[in-house]
Amino acid sequence: MLTTIAMLLVLVAAPTQPAVFDPARRRLRGNQVALDVEGGSITGRAIGQSFIVAGRVTYYPLARLGLGAAYGFSRGIGGLDTVRGRFVHLLHGRFELPLVAGLRMGKGDALEMDLFGELGAGAIYIADEWRVLGVIGGGVRIYPRVPWISIRIDALTYLHNTARQGADAAFDTDIAFTVGVAFLLPQRGADRRPSTAR
């Protein structure tokens, strides 16, 4: 994961494209809501190697700050006996810090994107009981030409305890890699501002 992030940082272009780096022209300007759906794989000692589908809603009071909630669904495949074949639900609040960036490939214009880190806390339903959940990770959001949509790639680590058969619960980590689509709703109140033109 660190290698991937380092490679992305190397590819980040210098702020030479006003259309990408001008705060007034960026897609994410603050006072906006994003709705995301995504899917991918999750792996760890508790769940084994399985799928994960997730959705999230995030409110950005500022362009560099996001607050929201996320829900994920999976099923134990392999992993612990207490989890195998059972459904897993992950629910957490999230704190996101987007960093403005641009990616240039060849001599074309820079592609607008956000690198972001994420921290979260919530609950996980695993081994037929609810446990405290911690979340840490990050990813990248890439903005194509469609103004209200973006593609996001996430790498998240879920931290929790899991019940064992004939033993006490123990600490586990599960790592999820997902790809999804984010729908960026219009800036709230942007069209309601009174005009100052005379």
C-alpha positions as CSV (number, residue, x, y, z in Angstrom):
1,M,0.0,0.0,0.0
2,L,2.8,2.4,0.9
3,T,4.5,1.7,-2.4
4,T,1.4,2.4,-4.4
5,I,0.9,5.7,-2.6
6,A,4.5,6.6,-3.2
7,M,4.2,5.9,-6.9
8,L,1.1,8.1,-7.1
9,L,2.9,10.9,-5.3
10,V,5.7,10.7,-7.8
11,L,3.2,11.1,-10.6
12,V,1.5,14.1,-9.1
13,A,2.0,17.1,-11.4
14,A,3.2,20.5,-10.4
15,P,0.4,23.1,-10.2
16,T,0.8,24.4,-13.8
17,Q,-2.7,23.8,-15.0
18,P,-5.0,26.6,-13.7
19,A,-8.1,24.6,-14.6
20,V,-7.1,21.8,-12.2
21,F,-5.5,23.7,-9.4
22,D,-7.7,26.9,-9.2
23,P,-9.9,26.3,-6.1
24,A,-12.8,28.1,-7.7
25,R,-12.8,25.6,-10.6
26,R,-12.3,22.3,-8.8
27,R,-15.2,19.9,-8.6
28,L,-15.0,19.6,-4.8
29,R,-15.3,23.1,-3.4
30,G,-16.9,22.5,0.0
31,N,-20.5,22.5,1.3
32,Q,-21.1,19.5,-0.9
33,V,-22.3,15.9,-0.4
34,A,-20.9,12.8,-2.1
35,L,-22.6,9.4,-2.5
36,D,-20.3,6.5,-3.2
37,V,-20.8,2.8,-4.1
38,E,-17.9,0.4,-4.4
39,G,-16.9,-3.2,-4.4
40,G,-13.7,-5.2,-4.2
41,S,-11.9,-7.8,-2.1
42,I,-11.2,-8.1,1.6
43,T,-8.6,-10.4,3.2
44,G,-7.5,-11.2,6.7
45,R,-7.2,-13.9,9.3
46,A,-10.8,-13.5,10.5
47,I,-12.7,-13.2,7.2
48,G,-10.3,-15.2,5.0
49,Q,-10.3,-13.9,1.4
50,S,-13.7,-12.7,0.4
51,F,-15.7,-9.9,-1.3
52,I,-16.8,-6.6,0.1
53,V,-19.5,-4.2,-1.2
54,A,-19.9,-0.9,0.4
55,G,-21.6,2.5,0.3
56,R,-20.9,5.8,1.9
57,V,-22.2,9.3,2.3
58,T,-19.8,12.1,3.0
59,Y,-20.4,15.8,3.7
60,Y,-17.6,18.2,2.8
61,P,-18.0,21.4,4.8
62,L,-14.7,22.4,3.3
63,A,-12.9,21.2,0.2
64,R,-10.2,19.7,2.4
65,L,-12.4,18.0,5.0
66,G,-15.0,15.3,4.8
67,L,-17.3,13.9,7.5
68,G,-19.5,10.9,6.8
69,A,-20.7,7.4,7.4
70,A,-20.0,4.1,5.6
71,Y,-21.6,0.6,5.5
72,G,-19.9,-2.5,4.2
73,F,-21.1,-6.1,3.6
74,S,-19.1,-9.3,3.3
75,R,-19.2,-13.0,4.1
76,G,-16.6,-15.2,5.7
77,I,-14.9,-17.4,3.2
78,G,-12.1,-19.4,4.8
79,G,-10.8,-17.6,7.8
80,L,-11.9,-18.5,11.3
81,D,-14.4,-21.2,12.1
82,T,-16.6,-18.7,14.0
83,V,-16.8,-16.5,10.8
84,R,-16.8,-19.0,7.9
85,G,-20.0,-19.0,6.0
86,R,-21.5,-16.1,8.1
87,F,-22.4,-12.6,7.1
88,V,-20.2,-9.7,8.2
89,H,-21.5,-6.1,8.5
90,L,-19.2,-3.1,8.9
91,L,-20.6,0.3,10.0
92,H,-18.4,3.3,10.8
93,G,-18.2,7.0,10.9
94,R,-15.4,8.5,8.8
95,F,-13.1,11.5,8.8
96,E,-11.6,12.2,5.4
97,L,-8.7,14.6,4.5
98,P,-8.5,15.2,0.7
99,L,-5.3,16.7,-0.8
100,V,-5.6,18.5,-4.1
101,A,-3.5,17.0,-6.8
102,G,-3.2,16.6,-10.5
103,L,-1.9,13.7,-12.7
104,R,-0.4,14.3,-16.1
105,M,0.3,11.4,-18.5
106,G,2.4,12.5,-21.5
107,K,2.0,16.1,-22.7
108,G,-1.8,16.3,-22.2
109,D,-3.6,18.3,-19.6
110,A,-3.4,17.4,-15.9
111,L,-6.1,15.1,-14.7
112,E,-7.9,16.4,-11.7
113,M,-7.8,14.1,-8.7
114,D,-7.7,14.0,-4.9
115,L,-5.4,11.9,-2.7
116,F,-7.0,11.4,0.7
117,G,-6.5,9.8,4.1
118,E,-9.3,8.3,6.2
119,L,-9.8,7.5,9.8
120,G,-13.0,6.0,11.3
121,A,-14.6,4.2,14.2
122,G,-17.8,2.2,14.5
123,A,-19.0,-1.4,14.9
124,I,-18.6,-4.7,13.1
125,Y,-21.0,-7.6,13.2
126,I,-18.7,-10.7,13.0
127,A,-18.9,-14.2,14.4
128,D,-22.6,-13.5,15.2
129,E,-21.9,-10.6,17.5
130,W,-21.1,-6.8,17.4
131,R,-17.6,-5.6,18.1
132,V,-15.9,-2.2,18.2
133,L,-14.3,-1.3,14.9
134,G,-11.5,1.0,13.9
135,V,-10.7,2.0,10.4
136,I,-7.6,3.5,8.8
137,G,-6.5,3.9,5.2
138,G,-6.8,6.2,2.2
139,G,-7.0,6.3,-1.5
140,V,-7.5,8.4,-4.6
141,R,-10.5,10.0,-6.3
142,I,-10.1,10.7,-10.0
143,Y,-12.4,13.1,-11.9
144,P,-13.2,12.3,-15.5
145,R,-14.9,14.7,-17.9
146,V,-18.4,14.1,-16.5
147,P,-18.7,17.0,-14.0
148,W,-20.7,15.2,-11.3
149,I,-19.0,11.8,-11.1
150,S,-15.6,10.5,-10.0
151,I,-13.8,7.2,-9.8
152,R,-12.3,6.2,-6.4
153,I,-9.8,3.6,-5.4
154,D,-9.6,2.8,-1.6
155,A,-7.3,0.7,0.6
156,L,-8.7,0.4,4.1
157,T,-7.6,-1.6,7.2
158,Y,-10.3,-2.7,9.6
159,L,-9.2,-3.3,13.2
160,H,-11.4,-5.4,15.6
161,N,-11.6,-8.3,17.9
162,T,-13.1,-11.6,16.8
163,A,-14.5,-14.4,18.9
164,R,-12.8,-17.8,18.7
165,Q,-14.1,-21.3,19.3
166,G,-13.0,-22.5,22.7
167,A,-10.8,-19.4,23.3
168,D,-11.1,-15.8,24.2
169,A,-11.6,-13.2,21.5
170,A,-8.4,-11.9,19.8
171,F,-7.4,-8.9,17.8
172,D,-7.6,-9.1,14.0
173,T,-7.0,-6.9,11.0
174,D,-8.8,-7.2,7.6
175,I,-7.6,-5.3,4.6
176,A,-10.0,-4.2,1.8
177,F,-9.1,-3.0,-1.7
178,T,-12.1,-1.5,-3.5
179,V,-13.0,0.4,-6.7
180,G,-16.1,2.5,-6.9
181,V,-18.0,5.4,-8.3
182,A,-18.7,8.7,-6.4
183,F,-21.6,10.9,-7.3
184,L,-20.8,14.5,-6.3
185,L,-24.0,16.5,-5.6
186,P,-24.1,20.2,-6.5
187,Q,-22.7,22.7,-4.1
188,R,-25.3,23.5,-1.5
189,G,-26.6,27.1,-1.8
190,A,-24.4,27.9,-4.8
191,D,-27.4,29.0,-6.9
192,R,-29.1,30.9,-4.0
193,R,-26.5,33.5,-3.5
194,P,-27.8,37.0,-4.3
195,S,-26.2,38.6,-7.3
196,T,-24.0,41.6,-6.7
197,A,-24.1,42.8,-10.3
198,R,-25.9,46.1,-10.9
